[in-house]
């Protein structure tokens, strides 16, 4: 499984997107586009990424740009791996 597929699955699971998860692409906007993706979801996604991928995210690492698209989130995760 690629990093993108892992990130997509984690986001889909945390947000409980169900059958919408496979339709997420690297270009899919996150913040402001997916109603379930609010500030609390950001924390939940980060926690799940840390737990499932063995990465550590500093508070200073988190920016709006990181969560602009699923691709930008995947790129961020890859820098942490």
VEXSEZA-366609 format. One record per residue (C-alpha): z, x, y; chain; residue in one letter. Coordinates in pm, 1 decimal, m for minus. Last residue first. Layout:
N
<<Z X Y> A a>
...
% end
This chain:
81
<<773.5 839.9 900.4> A x>
<<867.9 778.1 1263.1> A x>
<<521.8 848.8 1406.9> A x>
<<375.9 614.7 1143.5> A x>
<<610.5 337.4 1256.9> A x>
<<478.9 365.4 1613.4> A x>
<<117.7 346.5 1495.4> A x>
<<205.8 38.9 1289.1> A x>
<<365.9 m126.5 1593.0> A x>
<<56.6 m45.6 1799.6> A x>
<<m161.7 m197.0 1526.3> A x>
<<47.7 m513.3 1505.2> A x>
<<m11.5 m554.2 1875.6> A x>
<<192.6 m522.4 2196.5> A x>
<<516.7 m443.7 2014.5> A x>
<<527.3 m71.2 2084.4> A x>
<<388.6 m130.7 2434.0> A x>
<<688.3 m348.2 2519.3> A x>
<<910.4 m49.0 2458.0> A x>
<<1158.5 57.3 2190.8> A x>
<<1196.5 430.5 2148.1> A x>
<<1496.2 447.5 2385.0> A x>
<<1702.4 240.5 2138.8> A x>
<<1635.3 502.9 1871.7> A x>
<<1451.0 392.4 1558.8> A x>
<<1534.3 549.2 1222.0> A x>
<<1290.2 534.4 930.8> A x>
<<1350.3 470.0 562.8> A x>
<<1062.1 227.6 518.9> A x>
<<1251.4 m77.1 392.8> A x>
<<1576.1 m41.7 583.9> A x>
<<1434.5 95.5 909.5> A x>
<<1144.3 m148.6 911.8> A x>
<<1382.2 m436.7 834.3> A x>
<<1614.3 m337.2 1119.1> A x>
<<1322.8 m304.7 1361.2> A x>
<<1188.0 m644.5 1255.6> A x>
<<1528.8 m809.0 1300.2> A x>
<<1576.0 m656.7 1645.5> A x>
<<1228.7 m768.6 1754.2> A x>
<<1296.3 m1112.5 1604.7> A x>
<<1594.3 m1152.9 1837.1> A x>
<<1371.5 m1076.3 2135.5> A x>
<<1112.9 m1333.9 2030.8> A x>
<<834.3 m1320.8 1773.3> A x>
<<847.2 m1671.2 1622.1> A x>
<<604.4 m1799.5 1885.4> A x>
<<341.7 m1537.7 1788.5> A x>
<<136.7 m1456.4 2096.5> A x>
<<384.2 m1359.1 2368.1> A x>
<<490.4 m1043.7 2189.9> A x>
<<270.2 m984.0 1885.7> A x>
<<m100.3 m951.1 1964.5> A x>
<<m315.0 m926.7 1649.6> A x>
<<m551.7 m628.9 1685.7> A x>
<<m420.3 m450.0 1376.0> A x>
<<m488.4 m770.9 1182.4> A x>
<<m262.9 m1060.8 1081.4> A x>
<<m445.5 m1313.6 864.3> A x>
<<m257.7 m1204.9 550.7> A x>
<<71.3 m1314.7 715.2> A x>
<<m33.9 m1671.3 802.7> A x>
<<38.6 m1788.2 445.8> A x>
<<411.8 m1739.5 497.9> A x>
<<498.2 m1656.0 858.2> A x>
<<870.3 m1625.2 787.1> A x>
<<918.6 m1404.5 1094.5> A x>
<<1102.5 m1141.3 890.6> A x>
<<865.5 m1176.9 595.6> A x>
<<546.9 m1166.0 802.5> A x>
<<670.1 m867.6 1005.3> A x>
<<766.6 m685.6 683.3> A x>
<<434.1 m770.2 521.1> A x>
<<232.9 m653.0 821.7> A x>
<<435.7 m330.0 840.9> A x>
<<374.5 m257.5 472.6> A x>
<<4.4 m342.7 498.5> A x>
<<m30.7 m117.4 803.2> A x>
<<151.2 166.8 626.8> A x>
<<m94.7 138.7 341.0> A x>
<<0.0 0.0 0.0> A x>
% end
